[in-house]
Structure formats: structure tokens, C-alpha cells
Amino acid sequence: MLGRYDYLFPCPTENLVGLAVLMCLSILVLLLLRLRPPAVLVVYTLGTLALIVLSQQMFGAISRFVMPIFPLAIPLALALKRLSRAQALAVLLILGALSGWYGGYAIFNLGVP
């Protein structure tokens, strides 16, 4: 028998972030496809996403492998454009703070994978 099975999750925060990223990815892919981007972007996005999801890696590391899928930011940018300047600033500050928290958590609590 390999590994330990007497606990539910060894790193629950990392796994929850990975699960949240996977759920957001499916929504962002649908929103991107609704915009009807060029076929090159669709193939690149879906191909990179398939490589990420189908590879055998640590589940919590999914969030850093998603960075090259830049076309998924297009629906987010269009949604951000509809907000007022103050609302957009608030959203970006909150997302920046969450990103900084997770970056610090990944470096200091999880260690180097």
C-alpha cells in the first residue's frame, strides 16, 4: 500500500484553489466561445487546457499552469470594461490581494514542488 489514507486532504487550501480554478476555467471557456474568437485562439486555448487537465500533476498546481491561457482573459476584460472606474479598481485591488496571499501561501507554506 502506497501513501497515507488516514486524512481527507493533505493540503486543503491548495486543493480548494485548484478546484475553484477548474470551475472558473469551464465558465471562462464557455464565455470565450460565446464571443466567437478566431479559430486559432480557440484551438490554442482548448489544446493548452487539455494538456493541463489531462497531465498527471499535483492537483493544486493547476493554477500556475493556467497562466499561458491568455485568451480566457478576454471575457474578463470585457466584463471589467462595463464597470465604472471605481468598481474596476476595487475588483482589481481585491484580486491583486488574493493573488498576493496565495503567492505567499504557496511559497512559504507549501514549499517548492
C-alpha positions in Angstrom: 0.0 0.0 0.0 1.4 3.3 -1.1 0.8 6.6 0.7 -1.3 7.6 3.6 -5.0 7.4 3.5 -5.9 8.4 7.1 -6.7 12.0 6.3 -9.0 13.7 3.8 -6.7 16.3 2.2 -3.0 16.8 2.8 -3.2 20.5 1.7 -6.9 21.5 1.7 -6.2 25.1 0.7 -4.2 24.2 -2.3 -6.8 21.6 -3.4 -9.7 24.1 -2.9 -7.9 26.7 -5.0 -7.3 24.1 -7.7 -10.9 23.1 -7.7 -12.0 26.8 -7.9 -9.7 27.3 -10.8 -11.1 24.3 -12.6 -14.7 25.5 -12.1 -13.8 29.0 -13.3 -12.0 27.6 -16.4 -15.1 25.8 -17.6 -17.2 29.0 -17.2 -14.5 31.1 -18.9 -14.2 28.7 -21.8 -18.0 28.9 -22.4 -17.9 32.7 -22.2 -15.0 32.8 -24.7 -16.8 30.5 -27.1 -19.8 32.8 -26.9 -17.7 35.7 -28.3 -16.7 33.6 -31.4 -13.0 34.4 -31.4 -10.7 33.3 -34.3 -10.3 29.6 -34.6 -6.6 29.9 -33.8 -7.4 31.2 -30.3 -10.0 28.5 -29.7 -7.6 25.7 -30.7 -4.8 27.2 -28.7 -7.0 27.6 -25.6 -8.6 24.2 -25.7 -5.3 22.4 -26.6 -3.5 24.1 -23.7 -6.4 23.4 -21.4 -6.4 19.7 -22.4 -2.7 19.4 -21.7 -3.2 20.9 -18.3 -6.2 18.9 -17.2 -5.0 15.6 -18.7 -1.5 15.7 -17.4 -0.6 13.9 -14.2 0.5 16.6 -11.8 -0.2 17.8 -8.4 -3.8 19.0 -8.4 -3.1 22.2 -6.5 -0.5 23.3 -9.1 -3.2 23.7 -11.8 -3.5 27.4 -11.1 0.1 28.2 -12.2 -0.2 26.1 -15.4 -3.2 28.1 -16.4 -1.2 31.3 -16.9 -0.4 30.7 -20.6 -4.1 30.5 -21.5 -4.4 34.3 -22.1 -7.5 34.1 -24.3 -9.5 33.3 -21.3 -8.9 36.8 -20.0 -10.8 38.3 -22.9 -14.3 37.8 -21.4 -13.0 39.1 -18.1 -11.6 42.2 -19.7 -14.9 42.9 -21.5 -16.8 42.5 -18.2 -14.3 44.8 -16.5 -14.8 47.4 -19.2 -18.5 47.6 -18.3 -17.8 48.6 -14.7 -17.2 52.1 -13.5 -13.6 53.2 -12.8 -14.1 52.9 -9.1 -15.7 49.5 -9.3 -12.9 48.2 -11.7 -10.3 49.5 -9.3 -12.0 47.8 -6.3 -12.2 44.5 -8.2 -8.6 44.6 -9.3 -7.4 45.5 -5.8 -9.3 42.6 -4.3 -8.0 40.2 -7.0 -4.5 41.5 -6.5 -4.7 41.0 -2.7 -6.0 37.4 -3.2 -3.2 36.7 -5.7 -0.6 38.0 -3.3 -2.0 36.0 -0.5 -1.9 32.8 -2.5 1.5 33.5 -3.8 2.8 34.0 -0.3 1.0 30.9 0.9 2.4 28.8 -1.9 6.0 29.9 -1.3 6.0 29.8 2.5 3.6 27.1 3.4 3.7 24.6 0.5 7.4 24.9 -0.3 9.0 24.1 -3.6 7.2 21.3 -5.5 
